[in-house]
Amino acid sequence: MNWNPLRCRAQTGAAEAVMETPSAKAYVPATPGRSGRRSLPRPFVFTVMVILAMLHAYIGWRLLPDLPLDGAGIAAGIGFLALSCLLIPAGLLARAIRRQPLSDRLALAGLLAAGLFSSLFVLTLLRDIVLLAIGLTFSSALNAELSRGSALAVPITAALMSLVGYINARRRARIVEVDIPITGLPDALQEFTIAQISDVHVGPTIKRRHIEDIVTRVNALGADLIAITGDLVDGSVADLAGHTAPLAGLDAPHGAYF
């Protein structure tokens, strides 16, 4: 969920760019009505669920026995992994639910579960590779000691990574200026500025209020032209038109383009 208003100021032989991170917003007029939805083939859904379950089982198999947990703790760990396995596909299918805010909350839960799962899986895999290398080189006693310590470090690190990622995605964007050299720039483009906005991702986590703030800040840049690029919505344009509507207020002397 990164958005980057980019302002390019043309100067003699160079251009100056201003990029705003972490997420960009753009507006596309939505036609009335609901866009058609196609259901995924059942064999595909079943295959994805099986693979997802196997990957969750791998994490539990490699981590839970080495964690300082009793029977209840292990059961809780298994329950957490099972819940994650269900939330990820449920979040992807949440847009089919017409009831709000249930749809958005389920989608958000699925996104958070997917982020945590991906970190857990990658860290667990890296842990196994390191432990395998150590086991082939050093004593089994050292390997066993590292197994216990690293098993605890994996979920803690994954949780911190997910928290930092969520905070970074939700924070207010900042403006960064970048100089772009341009050889032979025409005189007519001297001091011409462009604000580029990309990767809006209006959906379960990006709503109207956030878009209104973006529009206000981009307009305050005073760019000569606004160029909107990248992903606009995570879902149906018709469903999210109310949240993207403020982007129609983007104002520049030479217009705003998507």
N, C-alpha and C positions, 0 to 999 in steps of 0.2 A: 504494500500500500504506500508506494512512493509517489510523490507528485513534485514535479520540477518546473516551476515557471522559469523560463530562460529568457533573459533580456539581452539582446545583442546590440551594442551601440557601435555603429560604424564610425571609424576614424581613419585618418590617412594611413593607408597600408595595413590597417588592423581593425578588428572588431572587438568590442568588449561585451562579454556575456555575463548575465546574472542568472544563476540557477537557484531555485528554492526547493529544498527537500524537507520532509521525505515523501510527500505524495502530491500528485497533480490532478486537476479536475477539468473537465470539459463538458460542453453541452451539446446534445443532439436533440432536435425537436422530435417528440414522440407522437406517433399517430394514435388516435383513440383505439381502444380495443386491447385484446390480449394476444400476445404472440403465441403461435402454436408450439406445443411441446411434444417431443417424441420420446417415448419411453425406451430405455435401454434394453437390448436383448437379454432375456433371462440367463442364458448360458454365460454371457459376459459378466453379468452381475454376480452370478454364482462363482465364477472363476476368481474374480477380484476379491470376493469375500473369503474364499479359501486361502488365497495368497496372503491376505491381510491377517487372517487368523494364524497362519503358520509363522508369520513374522513376529506377531505378538507372543506366540508360544515360544519362539526362539529367545526373545528377550527374557521372558519368565524363567526358562530353563537355564539360561546362563547367569542370571543375576540373583534370583530368589534364594537358591541354596547357599550362596556365599554371603548373604546379608544377615546381620545379627537380629533375626526375627524368630519368634516362637510360632507355634501352629496358627494362632489367630492372625499374626502378622503376615504369614505366608498366604493365608486365605484372603486377607485384605488385598495383598499384592495381586493375587490371581483375579480377584473381583475388579480391581482397578484396570488391569489389562483387558479383561473382558468388556468392561464398560467402554474403554477406548476403542476397542475393535468394533463396537456397535455405533459409537458416536460419529466416527469418521464418515462412514457411508450415509448415516442419517443426516449429517450436516450437509452433504452434497445433494441430498434429495429434499432438503428442507424447503426449497423454493416452490415445491409442488403443494405445500401446505398454504392454504389461503388465509388462515387465521393469523392475525398479528396481535401481540408481538411474539407469539409462539414460534413462527417460522424464523424470524431473525435470531431469536435466542438459541434455537436449535442449531442454526447455521453457525453462529458464533461458537457454540460449544464444540461443534464438529471441527471448526478451524483450529481452535485451541488444542483439541485432542490430536489433530493431525500434526501440528507443530511440535508438540511434546513427543509424540511417537517417533517422528523423524529424527529428532535429536537423540532419543533413547536408542533407536536402532543403530544409527551411525556410531555413537559412542560405544555401544555394546560390541559392535563389530570391530572397531579399533582396539578395544580392550582385549578381545580374543586374539587378535593378531599379535599384539604386544606380549600377551601371556604365552602364546605359542613360541615366539622368538626367545623369550626368557627361559621357558621350559627346556628348549633345545640347547641353551647355552649355560645356564646356571643350575643350581640344585633345585630339587623338587620342594624343599622347605621354603626357599625364597619365593618360589612360584605360588605356593599355598598362601603365604603371608600377603603377597601382592594381590592375590585373588580376592581376599576379604576386603582389603582397603579400597581396591579399585571398584568392587561391586557397589560400595557405598558412594563412591565418588561419581559414578555414572548418573544415577537418578538426581543427585544434588546438582550436578553440572547441567543436566538437561533441563531441570526446572528453572535454574537461573538463566539459561540461554533463552528459554521460552518467555520468561518474565521480561528480560531486556528487550527481546524482539517485539513483544506486545506494547511495551511502553514507547519504544522508538517509533512504532507504526502509528501510535495514537497521539504523539506529541505534535505540537504546532510546528509547522514547517519554518525553516529559516532560509534566508536569502544569501546566496554565495555568488560573488562576481568572478567571472572567468574571462581572460583576454583571448580572443581568437584572431590570429594574424590573417589578413586578407590582402593579397597582392593586386594592385590595379583597381582598387575600389572606385567606382564612379563617383563623381562629385555629388550627384543627386542623392547618394546614399550615405553621405557623411553625416554622422550623428543620428542616423536612423536606428531605432530600437525595436526589438522583437521580444515579446514575452511568450515563451513556449511552455505549455502546460501538458503534462502527460501522465498516464497511469492513474486515472481517477479511482477506479474500482469502487464506485458507489454501490453499496449493497448492505449486508448485515451490520457492518461496522462503520461505514462512512455514510452519514446522513445529511439532511438539508442544512443543519446548523453549521456543520463543518464546511460545506460547500459555500455557504454565505460568507464565512470568514475568508475563504480562499479568494472569492470574487473581490471582496473589499481590498485585500492585500495586493492582488494582481493589478487592479485598477489604480491603486496608489502608486504603482511603479511608473505610471505615465508613459507606457510604451507606445510607439507609433502603430504597432500591429500586434495582434495576439494570435498565435498558432497553437491549436489544440491537437495533441497527438496521443497515441497510446490507448490503452484499454479504458473504456468509459464506465461501464457498469458490470457488475457481477450478478447477472440475472436478466429478467425481461425489462426492456426499455419502457414498455407500457406500464409495468408495475412500479418502476423506479422514477418515472417522469416527474413526480412531485418533488423528489429529492434533487434531481438534476436541473430543475427549472431555474434556480437562481443563477446558473451559469449563463443564462440568456442576458444577464446584466453586465457581462464583460464588455468593456467599452474602450475603444482605441480609435484614433483618427482614421486609420486605414482599415478598420474592421477587425473582427475576430473570425477565424476560420478553423473548421474541424476537418 
